Amino acid sequence: MLEKLFKLKANNTTIRTEVIAGFTTFLAMSYILFINPNILSDANGAGMDHSAVFVATCLAAFIGSCTMGLISNYPLALAPGMGLNVFFSYTVVHSMGYSWQVALGAVFISATLFFLLSLFKIREWIINSIPLELRSAIAAGIGLFLAIIALQKAGIIGADSATLVTIGDLTKPEPLLAILGFFILIALEARKIPGAVIISILFITAISIILHISPFKGVASLPPSIAPTFLQLDIAGAFQVGMIVVIFSFLFVDLFDNSGTLIGVAKKTGLMRADGYLPRMGRVLLADSTAAMSGSLLGTSTTTSFVESTAGVAAGGRTGLTACVVGILFIFALFFSPLAESVPLFATAPALMFVAILMASGLAEIDWNDLTTAAPVLITAIAMPFTYSIANGIAFGFISWTVIKLLTGRKHQVNSALIVLSILFALKFAFIH
């Protein structure tokens, strides 16, 4: 049955190899089990039910990964994406004032649009309309956004009435433990230790519990109820003028995220042809958009492909069986909700910083000698953390790219899609607050 489903022999792999690869990918991305519920349940963010979000995270990862494995036969694992969960909680809900139910409605609408774009094959036109440099800037900006959230939640930085931000109280145990966790994580990752992120989180959590800094709520139990978030999305409430840019941001970041991860995995598996063609790409995009829609119904932010899938590919994963193994492991994780609730925010801050480093690495590919490119790239990247919004960063980036390129006579680097989007973003800033 597995041979028929996943064509193991044709892909030069075995069941044992695929299972090991699945375990490897799960270890690399399992930090989302602790981070996603913490971010979405934060009282200063979306304030959702922690236990219900934990269950939603597990089920979204299970449905997404298994759907991807069965439909596309790619070793791509899915779960609620980093960056978009921060945007969902701290920008859309906390800063913009929408309810988390409306925010879930926006996730559903963006996923539906993604599904339609994939179905009618418009996705390539959209991505090709956005310059590669801007795509790199958006990824880097999300990384910087994650970094400032990590520093804030760890207590390493704090608010200041004169300078807006300042250093936190480093005599407290929370920031010191977060700093220790970050050093441990980087050291383990540099030594290629599998599961470096999860080891760091659990180690700092254990120290915190031993020192009575945070409470211990147990390790395992029957899965809690998902009722507080299941089908609680408000789709009608998301059809507001002010939510257009939010939906657009969810859609575009998911598009770029998925495309970048797919290319990375395809290159490692040798599935990408020399001309850049990827077999079954349409199926990958349909699976990703279906997973995002399912996640919003369950009660979590956008579900997307995880770049940590490359860890499983490096371990030999070549087919969708790897993704299905990851999905099954997320089902087993349902029984560890007390452990997830025992993890404090500052213990997950190092993982946010680590993801920030990975996402910011795209800035190395920018031609910094070309001011007409460097300026909009930097504006895009720094606008996200400084305005606390991925949407604002994308908007500033598009507007500055279009205006600067046109003023410097580089019309060939601006297309109709960029011009239209820039005008719409400018109108949004002028009339919608």
C-alpha positions, 0 to 999 in steps of 0.5 A: 500500500505504501509503495503504491501511495508514495512510489518509494522504489521510484524515489530510491527510498525505503519505509525505514528511511522515510520514518527516520526522516519524518522523526528528524523533521518533527524534532526540528519543527516541534518547537511550534507546539510550545511557541504557537499556543504561547503567542496566541494565548498571550494576554497582551496579544490575541488572548486565546485559550492556550489548551485549545490553541495547542490542540488546534496546532497539533491537528492543523499540523496533522491535517496539513502534513498528511494532506501534503504527503498524500496529495503531492508526495513531497516530504513537506511538513506543515504547521502554523507558521512563525511570523504570521502567528505574531502578526495575528496576535500582536498586530491584528488583534492587539494593535489594530483592535480586531477580535481573534475571531475576526482575525481567524476569518481573515486567515480563512479568506486569505487561504480561500484566495490562495486556493483559488489562485492555485486552482487557476494558476495565477500564483506564478504571475503574482510571485513573478510580479514581485521583485526577488529583492522585495521578497527577501526584504519581506522575509527579513522584516518578518525575522526582525519582527520576530526578534523584537517580540523575542527580546520583549517577551524575554524582558531583555528590552522594555518600553521607555517614554523618551526613547520608546524602547530601552534595555530591560532589567537584566538582574531578573532571572527571566531575561538571563535564562532567555539569554542562556537558552539562546546561547545553548540553542546556537551552540547545539545547532552549530554542532548539528545536534538534532532537535536543538530548538526543542532541547533549548526550550525544555532545558530552560523550562526545567531550570525555570521550574526547579527555581520556582520561576514558573509553575510545573503543570505536568507532562502528559494527559488526555487532550484538552477540549478544542471547543473554545476555538473550533469554528469560532472564526468570524468570516463576515466580520473580516469583510471590512475595508480595514481588513483588506491589507491584513488579508493581503498580508496573510496571503502574500506571506504564505505565498512567499513562504510556501514558494521558498520552502518548496524550492529549498526542498526540491533542490535538496531532493533533486526534483527541480529541473535545470529550467526551474520546473517543479513537478506536481507544484499545483498539488503542493499549493492546493495542499498548502491552501487547504491546510490553511483553511483547515487551521482557521476552522480549528482555531489557529493562524495561517498553516504553511510549509516549514523550512525545517522540512529540509532537515528530514530531506537531509536525513533521506526523506524523498516522498510524502511518507515523510510528511505523513510521519510528521503528521502522525507524530503531531497527533501523539503530541496531543497528549502532552498539553500539560508540558506545553502549558509549563513552558514560559514565554521567555523559554521560547524567546530563544527559538524566536531569535533563532528563526529571526536569524534564519529569515534575516539571512536573505539580506546577504543576497541584496546588492547594497551598492544599488541605492534604488534597491537597498533603500526600499529593501531596508525600509521594508525590513525595518518598518515591520518591527518598528510599526509592529506590523508585517502589513505596514512593512509590505506596504512601505516596501511596495510604495518606496520601490515603485516611487524610487525606481520611477524617479530614477528612470528604471521603469523596466524594474516596475510592473503594472501590478506593483504600481496598482498595489502601491497606489492602493497602499498609499490610499489605505494610509491616507484614508483608512486608519 
